[in-house]
Amino acid sequence: MTERTPDAIDAIVAQWQRERPDLELEAMAILGRLGRLYQLGERAIEAVFTAHGLGRGEFDVLAALRRAGEPFELNPSVLADTLMLSRAGMTSRLDRLESAGLVRRVADANDRRAVRVALTAAGRERIDTVVAAHTANETRLLAGLSATDRRELDRIARILLRSMEEQG
């Protein structure tokens, strides 16, 4: 398939062009393709997490703790803020991960009233395995692009992301 081979988005845009020739449809085509890419990519990414007994949310918690570096622990509020979750949402994720033996709650050495969330040895082993599979999967998903195309796509995505974030 080449970059000019018609796809399902082209069919939708052609229908709109026929029915509403007054509309500017370039953005619809681009955002439609981005949406479809997201759907397909998300499905493939979720499959890796599921194969390792995790959901996206559990992966995100384990990954945040692993990225924090030694001693692989964070305050639950910081973790929730990092993952843009409510405190209640974070609590339920932590409960599931703690039940699975992948994290533990430990007393904060600096504040006896506070707790921290720490990766267990099993949690660290699991996230190290899953993140390796995840990054290999993401690389596979982009294998249809040359190295130059990947760099260009990243450049354009950065510009678009910044622009959309500024728009609110």
N, C-alpha and C positions, 0 to 999 in steps of 0.2 A: 504494500500500500504506500503510495506516495503522499506528499503533503497536499496535493491537489485532488486526490481521489475523493469524490463526494461521500459524505457521511450522513448520519441521521439528522444532524444539526442543519446541514444544507437543505434537507428536505423540508424541515420546519420553516426555515427562513424563506425558502422558495414559496411555500404556501402563504406566508404573511405578505411577501412581495406581491403575489397575485391578488390577495384580498385587500391589502392596504399598501399600495405603492407609495403612499405619502409618508410612510414611516422610515426612519433611519434605523437599519437593522444590524449594523456592524457590531455594536456592543452586545446585542442579543446573541449573535453567533459566538463571539469570544467568550462571554460569560456562560453561555450554554455549554461550550466545550470544557471550560474550567469546571463547571458543575459536574459534568459527566466524568471528567478525570478524577474529581474528588470522590464520587461514588465508587468508581472502580478501584481507586487506590485504597480507600477506606476499607472496602470489602477484603482486599488482599492483605492489608495490614492487620485487620481484626483476626483474620484466619491464623496468622502467626501467633498472636497473643493467645487465642483460644487453644491452639495446639500445645501451648505451654501452661495451660490452666489459669490464664489471667484474662481479665477484661481490660479495656483501654484504661479505665480509671485506676485499677490496681497497678498496671504497668507504669502509669504516670507517677504514682506515689513512690514506687520502688526506684524508678529512674531519678526522681528528684533527690531522694536520699542518697543514692549512689553518686550522683553528680556533686553532692555537697562535700565529698571527700571525707577522709578520716576525721572523726570516728563514725561517719555515715549516720548522723542523727540530726534532727531539726526539731524546733518547737512546733507543735501542731498548728498554731496560728500562722506561723511563717510558711509552713507547708501548704496550708489552705490558701494563703495569699499567692504563693508561687503558682499554684494550680488553678487560681481563680475559682475557688469553691467556697460554699458556705461552710460554717463551722459544723453544722449538722451533716452535710454531705461528706466532709472530711472524717467525721467520727464514724460514720457507717463504713467507709472504705477501710479505715484503720482497724475497726472491729473485725472485718472479714480477713484482712491480712494478718492480724494478730492470731486469729483462730487457725489460720493456715500455717502459723509458725514462721512467717516471713518478716514480721516486724515485732518489736516489743516496746512497751511504754516503760520508760525509766525515769527515775527522779532526776530533776535538774540539779546539778551540783551547785549552782549558784543561787537557787531559789527553791527551798524545800516544798513550797506550795505548788510548784509548776512541774510539768512532766515534759519529757522529750520523746520523740519517736526515733527508734534506732533500727537499722537493718539487723536481722539475725544473720548468722553464717549461712543458713539455708536461703534467706532472702537475698544475700549478696550473690550467692551461687546462681540463684534463679535469674536475677536481673542481668548478671553478666552473660548467661546463656541466651536469654531472650533478646537482649539488646544486640548481640552479635547476629542472631537470626533476623531481627528486625532491620538492621542496617543492610544486611545482604539482600533481603527482600526489597527494600527501597531501591537499592542499586539495580536489581533485576527489573523493577518496574520502569526504570529510566533507561534501560538498555537499548531502546529504540532510537535514542538520541546520541549523536556524536559528543565528544568532550566539548567541542566548540559550541554545539547547540545547547548543552546543559549549562555552560557558563552564560550564554546569551539569555536563556530562559530564566536563570537565577537573577541576572541583571534586570531584566524587564519586570520580573515578579517583585523585586525589591522596590522599584520605582512605583509600580501600581499599588503595592501594599502601603507604602509611605503616603501616597496620594489619598488612598481611601481612608487611612487612619486620620489624616488631617481633616478630611471631610466630616469625620465623626461618624 
